[in-house]
Amino acid sequence: MQYRRLGNTGFEVSALGFGAMRLPVAEDKKVDRPKAVRAIQRALELGVNYVDSAFGYHEGESEEVIGEVLKGGWRGEVRIATKNPYKGPSGEEWNGNLDTQLRRLGVDHIHYYLMHGLAWQEYSEGVTAPGGPLEMAHRAREQGKIGRLCLSCHDTPENMIRLIDTGEFATITLQYNLLDRTNEPVIEHAVRKGVGVVVMGPVGGGRLVPPSERVRAMIPGGARSTPEVALRFVLSNPGVSAAISGMGSVEQVEENAATCSREEPLSAEEKAHVLHALEETRKLADLYCTGCNYCMPCPNEVNIPRAFSLMNLHRVYGLTESARRGYAWKRTAEKCVECGECEPKCPQKIPIVERLKEVAETLG
């Protein structure tokens, strides 16, 4: 396992973090605890030292399972990161969540404690209220309940940078992968500020899990799997401290650990090849739709950019299984009644009605 500096925390974190959001589940939809415990234990055996969870993952079972693992003797060898979803003005409610999480985990101290999915507006209007979560977090740190205050964020890059610049957070957990490089400027800024960068969704929320020969071919000579390419790409960014992957089996753990044990995720030649491939796919995707949203809103509630984005997964990246799975959720293209209201708004003059038919036929 490779290890990297986690910002200015003084901790060397494993390149692979265990994401405890997608633990294996049994037929009753509850976590299959023996399998989940074994998967986490195997990750720790292979050198993973960062386990990420949250208050609501698996309705609280995620933290309880981690607590079971810690009772097995791993307490001094792993850093726990978990998240508090409360972002209103009540410090007491925020602290109540923290106490619940300490109890679930069976610990009296959480190393990295994140404000979950924090947006700038929530920070400025709720979290920083007098007697609110931020004041309570400072108190919890003084009491030894938490180590470092951190955040996860899905806000705009500009607002992520504003949150980093508050100086309140030791690490930021953000989205970054082959399919979405929007946050690269945020990563660069975090590094300049000494804030550790932890990447969530390195395999695109599961979209980069199914096989794709096109993605595998982005690395000269090919790769064993699509997730391997995805992880190696994320870790080739020198600003990334760790990539957390949701792993539901020992097999997934072992495959990802092998990938993250490479001294060099991508050689200079391999990275140049991947970046060139990504630029070419971006050009192809933009020919189909740039996602400008000028066509929206649709009077019949067709999410046109979403439909075309899924089609690009199929056409451009060869991720047909992921595209069909995403389309099956709402089958949005089939709501089109061919009113044509969207087409005059499109700066690319895309024949939207015909393209939506194509989406429905191909992905439906």
C-alpha positions in Angstrom: 0.0 0.0 0.0 1.2 3.5 -0.8 0.9 6.3 1.7 0.5 10.1 1.2 0.6 13.2 3.3 -2.9 14.2 4.4 -2.5 18.0 4.2 -1.0 19.5 7.3 -2.5 16.9 9.7 0.9 15.1 10.1 -0.7 11.8 9.1 0.4 9.5 6.3 -2.8 8.2 4.9 -3.2 5.1 2.7 -3.8 5.9 -1.0 -6.9 3.7 -0.7 -9.6 4.5 1.9 -12.4 2.2 2.8 -15.8 3.8 2.0 -18.4 2.2 4.3 -21.4 3.5 2.4 -21.9 0.4 0.2 -21.5 -2.5 2.6 -22.9 -5.9 1.6 -26.5 -6.4 2.5 -28.5 -9.5 3.3 -32.0 -10.4 2.0 -33.7 -8.4 4.7 -31.8 -5.2 3.4 -29.8 -5.0 6.6 -26.0 -5.1 6.5 -24.6 -8.6 6.2 -22.3 -8.0 9.2 -20.0 -11.0 8.9 -19.2 -10.1 5.3 -18.9 -6.4 6.0 -16.6 -7.0 9.0 -14.4 -9.3 6.9 -14.2 -6.8 4.0 -13.0 -4.0 6.3 -10.6 -6.3 8.2 -9.1 -7.4 4.9 -8.6 -3.8 3.9 -6.8 -3.1 7.1 -4.6 -6.2 6.7 -3.6 -4.9 3.2 -2.6 -1.5 4.7 -5.7 0.6 4.5 -5.6 3.0 7.5 -8.5 5.3 6.7 -12.2 4.2 7.0 -14.9 6.6 6.0 -18.6 6.5 7.1 -21.4 8.9 8.0 -24.4 9.2 10.4 -26.9 8.0 7.9 -25.0 5.3 6.0 -27.0 2.0 6.2 -29.3 3.8 8.7 -26.5 3.8 11.2 -25.4 0.2 10.8 -22.3 1.4 8.9 -20.8 3.0 12.0 -21.9 0.0 14.2 -20.0 -2.4 11.9 -16.9 -0.3 12.1 -17.3 -0.4 15.8 -17.3 -4.2 15.7 -14.0 -4.1 13.7 -12.4 -1.7 16.1 -13.2 -4.1 19.0 -11.2 -6.7 17.2 -7.9 -5.0 17.9 -7.4 -2.5 15.1 -8.0 0.6 17.2 -4.5 2.0 17.1 -3.8 1.2 13.4 -6.7 3.0 11.7 -8.1 6.5 11.5 -11.9 6.8 11.4 -13.6 9.6 9.4 -17.3 10.0 9.8 -19.8 12.8 9.0 -22.5 14.8 10.8 -25.4 15.7 8.5 -26.8 18.5 10.7 -26.1 22.0 9.3 -28.7 24.2 11.1 -28.1 26.7 13.9 -28.5 24.3 16.9 -25.3 23.3 18.4 -27.1 20.9 20.7 -28.6 18.9 17.9 -25.2 18.7 16.1 -23.6 17.5 19.4 -26.4 14.9 19.9 -25.4 13.4 16.5 -21.8 13.3 17.6 -22.6 11.5 20.8 -24.7 9.0 19.0 -21.8 8.3 16.6 -19.3 7.9 19.4 -21.6 5.3 20.9 -22.1 3.4 17.7 -18.4 3.3 17.0 -17.6 2.4 20.6 -14.9 5.1 20.9 -14.4 8.3 22.8 -12.6 10.0 20.0 -13.1 10.4 16.2 -10.0 11.3 14.3 -11.6 13.1 11.4 -15.0 14.5 11.9 -16.7 15.9 8.8 -19.6 18.3 8.2 -21.5 16.3 5.7 -22.2 17.7 2.3 -21.7 21.2 3.5 -22.5 24.1 1.2 -21.3 27.7 1.6 -24.8 29.0 2.3 -25.4 26.4 5.0 -22.0 27.3 6.5 -22.6 31.0 6.5 -26.3 30.9 7.6 -26.5 27.9 9.9 -23.3 26.4 11.0 -21.7 29.6 12.1 -24.7 30.8 14.1 -24.0 31.8 17.8 -23.9 28.6 19.8 -24.2 26.6 16.6 -22.3 23.6 15.2 -19.0 25.4 14.6 -18.8 26.6 18.2 -19.8 23.1 19.3 -17.1 21.6 17.1 -14.5 23.8 18.7 -15.7 22.6 22.1 -15.7 19.0 21.1 -12.2 19.3 19.9 -11.1 20.8 23.2 -12.9 18.0 25.0 -11.1 15.4 22.9 -14.2 14.0 21.3 -12.9 14.8 17.8 -9.4 15.3 16.4 -9.7 17.3 13.2 -12.7 19.2 11.9 -13.2 18.4 8.2 -15.9 18.7 5.5 -17.3 16.9 2.5 -18.8 19.1 -0.2 -20.8 19.0 -3.4 -21.0 22.8 -3.8 -19.6 24.8 -6.7 -15.8 24.9 -7.0 -15.9 28.6 -6.2 -17.8 27.9 -2.9 -15.6 25.0 -2.0 -12.6 27.3 -2.2 -14.5 29.8 0.0 -15.0 27.0 2.6 -11.3 26.1 2.4 -10.4 29.7 2.9 -12.2 29.9 6.2 -9.3 28.0 7.7 -11.7 25.8 9.8 -11.2 22.5 8.0 -8.2 20.2 7.9 -9.4 18.1 5.0 -12.0 18.3 2.3 -13.7 15.2 0.7 -14.9 16.0 -2.8 -15.9 14.4 -6.1 -13.3 13.7 -8.7 -13.0 11.0 -11.4 -12.5 10.3 -15.1 -16.0 11.5 -15.9 -15.9 14.6 -13.8 -12.8 16.8 -13.4 -14.6 19.9 -12.4 -12.9 20.1 -9.0 -9.3 20.0 -10.2 -8.8 23.8 -9.3 -10.2 23.1 -5.8 -7.7 20.3 -5.3 -4.8 22.6 -6.4 -6.1 25.3 -4.0 -6.5 22.9 -1.1 -2.9 21.8 -1.5 -1.7 25.4 -1.4 -3.6 25.9 1.8 -2.3 22.7 3.4 -5.8 21.1 3.4 -5.8 17.3 2.8 -7.8 16.1 -0.2 -9.8 12.9 0.0 -11.6 11.9 -3.2 -15.1 10.3 -3.1 -16.6 8.7 -6.1 -13.3 7.8 -7.8 -15.2 5.2 -9.9 -18.0 7.7 -10.7 -20.5 6.5 -8.2 -20.3 3.1 -9.7 -20.6 4.2 -13.4 -16.9 3.2 -13.9 -17.4 -0.3 -12.4 -18.9 -2.2 -15.4 -16.4 -3.3 -18.1 -15.6 -0.8 -20.9 -12.9 -1.6 -23.5 -12.7 2.1 -24.4 -11.8 3.0 -20.8 -9.4 0.2 -20.4 -7.7 1.2 -23.6 -7.0 4.7 -22.2 -3.9 3.2 -20.7 -1.4 1.9 -23.4 -1.5 -1.8 -23.3 -4.8 -1.8 -21.5 -5.7 -2.4 -17.9 -7.3 -5.3 -16.0 -10.5 -3.5 -15.4 -12.4 -0.2 -15.7 -12.1 0.5 -11.9 -8.3 0.1 -12.2 -8.1 2.9 -14.8 -10.4 5.1 -12.7 -8.4 4.7 -9.5 -5.0 5.1 -11.2 -6.2 8.3 -12.9 -7.4 9.8 -9.6 -4.2 8.9 -7.7 -2.1 10.3 -10.5 -3.1 13.7 -9.4 -0.4 14.7 -6.9 -2.8 16.8 -4.9 -5.0 13.8 -4.0 -4.2 12.3 -0.6 -6.5 9.3 -0.7 -9.4 7.9 -2.8 -12.2 6.3 -0.8 -13.9 3.4 -2.6 -17.1 1.8 -1.5 -16.2 -1.9 -1.3 -18.7 -4.6 -0.5 -16.5 -7.7 -0.8 -13.1 -9.0 0.0 -12.5 -9.5 -3.8 -13.1 -5.8 -4.4 -10.9 -4.9 -1.5 -8.0 -7.0 -2.9 -8.3 -5.6 -6.5 -8.4 -2.0 -5.3 -5.6 -2.5 -2.8 -3.4 -4.0 -5.6 -4.1 -1.0 -7.8 -3.2 1.4 -4.9 0.0 -0.4 -4.1 1.6 0.8 -7.3 4.5 3.2 -6.6 3.5 5.2 -9.6 -0.2 5.2 -10.5 0.5 6.3 -14.0 3.8 6.9 -15.8 4.3 10.3 -17.6 3.6 8.5 -20.9 0.5 6.8 -19.5 -0.9 9.9 -18.0 -0.4 11.9 -21.2 -2.2 9.1 -23.1 -5.1 9.1 -20.7 -5.4 12.9 -20.8 -5.4 12.9 -24.6 -8.1 10.2 -24.6 -10.2 12.2 -22.2 -9.9 15.3 -24.4 -11.0 13.3 -27.4 -14.0 11.9 -25.6 -14.9 15.3 -24.3 -15.0 16.6 -27.9 -17.1 13.7 -29.0 -19.5 14.2 -26.0 -19.8 17.9 -26.8 -20.9 17.1 -30.3 -23.8 15.3 -28.8 -24.6 17.8 -26.0 -22.5 20.3 -24.0 -24.9 20.3 -21.0 -25.5 24.0 -21.2 -29.1 23.5 -20.0 -30.5 26.2 -22.3 -33.1 23.8 -23.4 -34.5 23.5 -19.9 -37.0 23.6 -18.3 -39.1 21.1 -20.3 -42.9 21.6 -19.9 -43.2 17.8 -19.8 -40.4 17.4 -17.2 -38.0 15.6 -19.5 -34.5 16.1 -18.1 -32.9 16.5 -21.5 -29.3 17.1 -20.4 -29.5 14.1 -18.1 -30.8 11.9 -21.0 -28.0 13.0 -23.3 -25.4 12.6 -20.5 -26.4 9.0 -20.1 -26.3 8.5 -23.9 -22.7 9.8 -23.8 -21.8 7.1 -21.3 -22.9 4.6 -23.9 -21.7 6.3 -27.1 -18.4 7.9 -26.0 -17.2 5.8 -23.0 -18.6 2.4 -23.9 -20.2 2.3 -20.4 -23.5 0.9 -21.8 -24.4 -1.1 -18.7 -24.1 2.0 -16.5 -26.0 4.1 -19.0 -28.9 1.7 -19.1 -29.0 1.4 -15.3 -29.0 5.1 -14.9 -31.8 5.5 -17.5 -34.0 2.8 -15.9 -34.3 5.0 -12.8 -36.7 7.5 -14.4 -36.8 6.7 -18.2 -37.0 10.5 -18.7 -36.8 10.5 -22.5 -40.0 8.6 -22.9 -41.9 11.6 -21.4 -41.2 13.6 -24.6 -44.4 14.5 -26.5 -42.5 16.1 -29.4 -43.7 19.7 -28.7 -40.4 21.0 -30.0 -40.3 23.9 -27.5 -36.7 23.0 -26.6 -35.1 23.0 -30.1 -35.0 26.7 -30.8 -33.2 27.3 -27.5 -30.3 24.9 -28.3 -27.2 26.9 -29.3 -25.8 23.8 -31.1 -29.0 23.3 -33.1 -29.3 19.7 -31.9 -32.4 17.9 -33.2 -33.5 17.2 -29.6 -36.7 15.4 -30.3 -35.0 12.8 -32.6 -32.2 12.4 -30.2 -34.5 11.7 -27.3 -36.2 9.0 -29.4 -32.7 7.5 -29.9 -32.0 7.6 -26.2 -35.3 5.8 -25.4 -34.7 3.1 -28.1 -31.0 2.5 -27.1 -31.1 2.7 -23.3 -34.8 1.8 -22.7 
